[in-house]
Amino acid sequence: MIKADFVIVGAGLTGSTIARILTDNGQDVVIVDRKDHIAGNIYDYKDESGAMIHKYGPHYFRCGSEKIWNFLNRFTEFYNWSALLKSKVGNEYLSWPVNEDYINKIVGEDWNLFKGEPLNFEEVCLSRMPKQIYEMFIKGYTEKQWGVKATELSKDLAVRITINKGNVNTLTPHHKWNALPRYGYTEMMRSMVNGIPLTLQYDYLRNKEAVIANKLLVFTGPVDEFFNYKHGKLKYRGQNRRIEHLENTEQHQPCIQVNYPNPEDPRIRTIEWKHLMHPDDKAKVKGTMLTHETPFTPENANQYEYPFPDKQNKELYEQYKSEADALSDVLICGRLGEYRYYDMDQAIGRAMKLATEIMEKFEISSSVEYV
Ligand SMILES: Cc1cc2nc3c(=O)[nH]c(=O)nc-3n(C[C@H](O)[C@H](O)[C@H](O)COP(=O)(O)OP(=O)(O)OC[C@H]3O[C@@H](n4cnc5c(N)ncnc54)[C@H](O)[C@@H]3O)c2cc1C
């Protein structure tokens, strides 16, 4: 039997942040997760070679909010680290995101852009960059990632496509903090949930009758699964990951992540983990470890990664959302609960806001302002 005033389903960033804040404010909280580890999608581990591997894909932390940054610094030290990515175009490794100087060099300063109201992902991209650049870096990559033509994807997806100013090459130069937790995300999360009762390998949906939340159940799993898929299944994309150990190679590629926009190559990107490690740890790795990622459409909820950006899934999610909003004793939230891609800092910011609303609802006073 799992019983507490607040039962949190999911030990990822969303569930753990809400659990930590409620616990800090004197509440009776327990966490359950069906995985055999904490940290949800940001789980990482050191493998036998000594390389730090992010099990569910590379996670680059960036943040512009002092409140979020200070909150996380309670649980870990960080080291400064900015992601530098390349795309392999032909035989060349070219910087990604592209920057203005590079585009000017390739097409000149007079960019011929799409005119009129863009209606889909491709048209938004073409309204912001020349066609040649779009085809070199984005079209093939995007169509592999989603398994459909770029013209079938929502224009909202293009928010994530940036063109860097001047000759800047880092992935997220506009954020104040680009950093990684010194001992990895899992250790950071272990410290975040320290002292909170936690049960792993416990699927709430299979054990509902054995769970009592006196005040509120916070559910951070897939919203359609919560409602037993009554309106149909929301679509996600995920990645098949093949790990490769090159025992006798010191360095395989020039940076942490190489993207493959070439439609002939089924892979979408290769990660070389050494590049994101702290120099002291990196020096101890034997050879080098790679993860090759190939996109697919998962059926298993534990492999859900990116919500599918089209109208049909948006409408389906709205049906689930209105049912979720009507529940007074359950809060469904997080990347899977809200069917939404949140960067880590956004997921924490959202969880802080929700925790504040929960405290207001249950009249719990707090000396800390989280948002
Ligand atoms: C491939 C990929 C790469 C990413 N890279 C970056 C990046 O570089 N930088 C960045 O800032 N962000 C990145 N993110 C985003 C980041 O992963 C999310 O912000 C974060 O994981 C959100 O945490 P969450 O708690 O909402 O979800 P999750 O971490 O998925 O946690 C949900 C938890 O709920 C558990 N659960 C679900 N159903 C049940 C159930 N029925 N019973 C019990 N437990 C259950 C799950 O096991 C899981 O542990 C990336 C995301 C993806 C998909």
The ligand as an SDF file (V2000), in Angstrom:
LIG
                    3D

 53 58  0  0  0  0  0  0  0  0999 V2000
   15.7050   12.7010  -26.7580 C   0  0  0  0  0  0  0  0  0  0  0  0
   15.5750   13.8840  -25.8310 C   0  0  0  0  0  0  0  0  0  0  0  0
   16.6590   14.7300  -25.6730 C   0  0  0  0  0  0  0  0  0  0  0  0
   16.5520   15.8370  -24.8220 C   0  0  0  0  0  0  0  0  0  0  0  0
   17.6230   16.6750  -24.7040 N   0  0  0  0  0  0  0  0  0  0  0  0
   17.5160   17.7760  -23.9230 C   0  0  0  0  0  0  0  0  0  0  0  0
   18.5910   18.7090  -23.8390 C   0  0  0  0  0  0  0  0  0  0  0  0
   19.6360   18.5610  -24.4840 O   0  0  0  0  0  0  0  0  0  0  0  0
   18.4400   19.7880  -23.0250 N   0  0  0  0  0  0  0  0  0  0  0  0
   17.2900   20.0170  -22.3060 C   0  0  0  0  0  0  0  0  0  0  0  0
   17.2170   21.0190  -21.5830 O   0  0  0  0  0  0  0  0  0  0  0  0
   16.2700   19.1330  -22.3560 N   0  0  0  0  0  0  0  0  0  0  0  0
   16.3480   18.0270  -23.1390 C   0  0  0  0  0  0  0  0  0  0  0  0
   15.3050   17.1270  -23.2040 N   0  0  0  0  0  0  0  0  0  0  0  0
   14.1090   17.3480  -22.3590 C   0  0  0  0  0  0  0  0  0  0  0  0
   14.1420   16.6100  -20.9960 C   0  0  0  0  0  0  0  0  0  0  0  0
   14.3400   15.2370  -21.1930 O   0  0  0  0  0  0  0  0  0  0  0  0
   12.8090   16.8790  -20.2640 C   0  0  0  0  0  0  0  0  0  0  0  0
   12.7120   18.2500  -19.9770 O   0  0  0  0  0  0  0  0  0  0  0  0
   12.6340   16.1280  -18.9450 C   0  0  0  0  0  0  0  0  0  0  0  0
   12.9130   14.7860  -19.0830 O   0  0  0  0  0  0  0  0  0  0  0  0
   11.2010   16.3110  -18.4230 C   0  0  0  0  0  0  0  0  0  0  0  0
   11.0230   15.5610  -17.2340 O   0  0  0  0  0  0  0  0  0  0  0  0
    9.6360   14.9330  -16.8510 P   0  0  0  0  0  0  0  0  0  0  0  0
    9.7280   14.6030  -15.3920 O   0  0  0  0  0  0  0  0  0  0  0  0
    8.5250   15.8040  -17.2910 O   0  0  0  0  0  0  0  0  0  0  0  0
    9.4990   13.5800  -17.7080 O   0  0  0  0  0  0  0  0  0  0  0  0
   10.2660   12.1940  -17.5370 P   0  0  0  0  0  0  0  0  0  0  0  0
   11.6990   12.4310  -17.2800 O   0  0  0  0  0  0  0  0  0  0  0  0
    9.9060   11.3660  -18.7180 O   0  0  0  0  0  0  0  0  0  0  0  0
    9.6440   11.5560  -16.2220 O   0  0  0  0  0  0  0  0  0  0  0  0
    8.3950   10.8960  -16.1820 C   0  0  0  0  0  0  0  0  0  0  0  0
    8.5590    9.6870  -15.2880 C   0  0  0  0  0  0  0  0  0  0  0  0
    7.2690    9.1220  -15.0240 O   0  0  0  0  0  0  0  0  0  0  0  0
    7.4100    7.7180  -14.9450 C   0  0  0  0  0  0  0  0  0  0  0  0
    6.1070    7.1090  -15.2030 N   0  0  0  0  0  0  0  0  0  0  0  0
    5.3520    7.2150  -16.3190 C   0  0  0  0  0  0  0  0  0  0  0  0
    4.2100    6.5030  -16.1730 N   0  0  0  0  0  0  0  0  0  0  0  0
    4.2550    5.9260  -14.9440 C   0  0  0  0  0  0  0  0  0  0  0  0
    3.3780    5.0680  -14.2310 C   0  0  0  0  0  0  0  0  0  0  0  0
    2.2160    4.6490  -14.7530 N   0  0  0  0  0  0  0  0  0  0  0  0
    3.7410    4.6550  -12.9880 N   0  0  0  0  0  0  0  0  0  0  0  0
    4.9230    5.0630  -12.4520 C   0  0  0  0  0  0  0  0  0  0  0  0
    5.8030    5.8690  -13.0980 N   0  0  0  0  0  0  0  0  0  0  0  0
    5.4660    6.2970  -14.3230 C   0  0  0  0  0  0  0  0  0  0  0  0
    8.4330    7.4080  -16.0280 C   0  0  0  0  0  0  0  0  0  0  0  0
    9.0430    6.1490  -15.8090 O   0  0  0  0  0  0  0  0  0  0  0  0
    9.4100    8.5730  -15.8990 C   0  0  0  0  0  0  0  0  0  0  0  0
   10.4770    8.2640  -15.0350 O   0  0  0  0  0  0  0  0  0  0  0  0
   15.3610   16.0660  -24.1000 C   0  0  0  0  0  0  0  0  0  0  0  0
   14.2610   15.2170  -24.2810 C   0  0  0  0  0  0  0  0  0  0  0  0
   14.3480   14.1650  -25.1550 C   0  0  0  0  0  0  0  0  0  0  0  0
   13.1370   13.2870  -25.3840 C   0  0  0  0  0  0  0  0  0  0  0  0
  1  2  1  0
  2  3  1  0
  2 52  2  0
  3  4  2  0
  4  5  1  0
  4 50  1  0
  5  6  2  0
  6  7  1  0
  6 13  1  0
  7  8  2  0
  7  9  1  0
  9 10  1  0
 10 11  2  0
 10 12  1  0
 12 13  2  0
 13 14  1  0
 14 15  1  0
 14 50  1  0
 15 16  1  0
 16 17  1  0
 16 18  1  0
 18 19  1  0
 18 20  1  0
 20 21  1  0
 20 22  1  0
 22 23  1  0
 23 24  1  0
 24 25  2  0
 24 26  1  0
 24 27  1  0
 27 28  1  0
 28 29  2  0
 28 30  1  0
 28 31  1  0
 31 32  1  0
 32 33  1  0
 33 34  1  0
 33 48  1  0
 34 35  1  0
 35 36  1  0
 35 46  1  0
 36 37  1  0
 36 45  1  0
 37 38  2  0
 38 39  1  0
 39 40  1  0
 39 45  2  0
 40 41  1  0
 40 42  2  0
 42 43  1  0
 43 44  2  0
 44 45  1  0
 46 47  1  0
 46 48  1  0
 48 49  1  0
 50 51  2  0
 51 52  1  0
 52 53  1  0
M  END
$$$$
